[in-house]
Amino acid sequence: MSVDKLRVFHEELLQEEEVKVSELPTEIQGRIRGFNLMRKKLEKNPDDEKLFLQLQKQAVKLGDEVQNFIENDYDDDDSDDDNDDSDGKSDSKSKGDKPALSTTRGKTSNDKDDNKPAKTKVTTGGAFGNSMMEKKIRSVMESRGDNRIRITDLESIIGKEADYPEQQVNNIKLRKVFLSSDYRLV
């Protein structure tokens, strides 16, 4: 394995969304720094398959964390700017919103909650998922060298129990493999 084949989802996502690493929470920034250190180790020893797989898994997790931040916190900051000018001009956008977000995630009545599903979870045509989920699924399949993914991996990526016999995730369709704990790409 080589560093060139490593898919760095969080960097792709940050570039697509035009978000800087410095705008992320310090926890995620620290994880990205750790990831970059491990990537440098892989550059020095490109044949270390175990390190490559570890980095690939960490890249998926980081991509997920960055996506969650962008969907929940960062987008909510943008919608605050549109709805109420006095809140949008505060210097501590993410710090001021985090306590409110943690309390509203469990509740169903809030303007922010109404905006989130339309932006992130559902695309046109009633399909489930988003491009990041699709990229993660394809990455897992690529790392296995097969067009299959374990049910447990699929469910951890999509955040729910997979539909039977077929699961649609963004632009891909997966079908349960008979007498197996895998879904395959259709």
C-alpha positions in Angstrom: 0.0 0.0 0.0 1.2 3.5 -0.6 0.3 7.0 0.6 -1.1 7.8 -2.8 -3.9 5.3 -2.4 -4.9 6.7 1.0 -8.3 8.5 0.8 -8.3 11.4 3.2 -12.0 12.1 3.5 -11.8 15.0 6.0 -9.5 16.9 3.7 -11.8 16.3 0.7 -14.8 17.4 2.7 -13.1 20.5 4.1 -12.1 21.4 0.5 -15.6 20.8 -0.9 -17.3 22.8 1.9 -14.6 25.5 1.9 -14.0 25.2 5.6 -10.6 25.8 7.2 -9.1 23.4 9.8 -8.8 26.4 12.1 -12.6 26.7 12.1 -13.0 23.2 13.5 -13.3 22.5 17.2 -9.9 22.0 18.9 -10.7 18.3 19.5 -11.0 17.6 15.8 -7.9 19.8 15.0 -5.9 17.7 17.4 -7.0 14.5 15.8 -6.1 15.9 12.4 -2.6 16.7 13.6 -2.3 13.2 14.9 -3.5 11.8 11.6 -0.9 13.9 9.8 1.9 12.6 12.0 0.8 9.0 11.3 0.6 9.8 7.6 4.3 11.0 7.7 5.2 7.6 9.2 3.5 5.9 6.4 5.4 8.1 3.9 8.6 6.8 5.4 7.5 3.2 5.4 5.0 2.9 2.5 4.8 -1.0 2.8 3.3 -1.0 6.3 -0.2 -2.3 5.4 -1.3 -2.3 9.0 -0.6 1.4 9.4 -2.3 2.1 6.0 -5.5 0.3 7.1 -5.3 2.1 10.5 -5.0 5.5 8.7 -7.8 4.7 6.3 -10.1 3.9 9.2 -9.0 7.0 11.0 -9.6 9.1 7.9 -13.2 7.8 7.7 -13.8 8.6 11.4 -12.3 12.1 10.9 -14.4 12.6 7.8 -17.5 11.7 9.8 -16.6 14.1 12.7 -15.9 16.9 10.3 -19.2 16.2 8.4 -21.1 16.1 11.7 -19.6 19.5 12.7 -20.4 21.1 9.4 -23.9 19.7 9.4 -24.8 20.5 13.0 -22.7 23.4 14.2 -21.3 25.2 11.2 -24.6 25.2 9.2 -26.5 26.3 12.3 -24.1 29.3 12.6 -24.9 30.2 9.0 -28.7 29.9 9.6 -28.3 32.1 12.7 -26.8 34.8 10.5 -29.8 34.7 8.3 -32.4 34.7 11.1 -31.1 37.0 13.7 -28.3 39.6 13.0 -27.5 40.2 16.7 -26.6 36.5 17.3 -24.7 36.1 14.1 -22.3 39.0 14.9 -21.1 37.5 18.2 -17.4 36.6 18.2 -17.8 33.2 19.7 -20.2 31.5 17.2 -19.4 27.9 17.8 -18.8 28.3 21.6 -22.1 30.1 22.1 -24.1 27.5 20.1 -22.7 24.3 21.5 -24.6 24.2 24.7 -27.8 25.1 22.9 -27.1 22.4 20.3 -26.5 19.7 22.9 -29.8 20.4 24.5 -31.8 20.7 21.3 -30.5 17.5 19.7 -32.8 15.4 22.0 -35.8 17.6 21.3 -37.9 17.8 18.1 -39.2 21.3 18.3 -36.7 23.9 17.0 -36.1 25.8 13.8 -32.6 24.4 13.6 -33.8 20.9 13.7 -36.3 21.6 10.9 -33.5 22.8 8.7 -31.1 19.9 9.2 -32.8 17.0 7.5 -33.5 19.0 4.3 -29.8 20.0 4.1 -28.1 16.7 5.0 -29.9 13.4 5.2 -32.3 13.3 2.3 -31.5 14.0 -1.4 -33.9 14.3 -4.3 -36.0 11.2 -5.1 -36.3 10.1 -1.5 -32.8 8.4 -1.5 -31.2 8.0 1.9 -27.7 9.2 2.8 -25.2 11.7 1.5 -22.0 11.7 -0.5 -19.8 11.2 2.5 -21.6 8.0 3.5 -21.2 6.8 -0.1 -17.5 7.6 -0.1 -17.0 5.7 3.2 -18.8 2.7 1.9 -16.8 2.7 -1.3 -13.6 3.1 0.8 -14.4 0.1 2.9 -15.2 -2.0 -0.2 -11.9 -0.8 -1.8 -9.9 -1.7 1.3 -11.4 -5.2 1.3 -10.7 -5.6 -2.4 -14.3 -6.6 -3.0 -17.6 -5.0 -3.8 -18.9 -6.1 -0.4 -19.3 -4.5 3.0 -20.1 -6.1 6.4 -23.5 -5.3 7.8 -21.8 -3.9 11.0 -19.6 -1.6 9.0 -22.6 -0.4 6.8 -24.7 0.2 9.9 -22.0 2.2 11.6 -21.6 4.4 8.5 -25.3 5.0 7.9 -26.1 5.3 11.6 -29.1 3.0 11.4 -30.1 -0.6 10.8 -29.7 -1.4 7.1 -32.9 -2.0 5.1 -33.5 -5.6 3.9 -33.1 -6.8 1.2 -31.7 -3.6 -0.3 -30.2 -0.4 1.1 -30.0 2.7 -1.0 -27.2 5.1 0.2 -27.0 8.3 -1.9 -26.2 7.1 -5.4 -25.4 3.5 -4.7 -27.6 0.5 -4.1 -26.6 -2.4 -1.9 -28.2 -5.8 -1.7 -27.9 -8.3 1.2 -25.9 -11.4 0.2 -27.7 -14.7 0.9 -26.4 -16.6 3.9 -23.8 -14.0 4.6 -23.3 -11.0 6.9 -22.4 -8.8 3.9 -24.2 -6.4 1.5 -22.9 -6.2 -2.1 -22.9 -3.4 -4.6 -25.6 -3.7 -7.1 
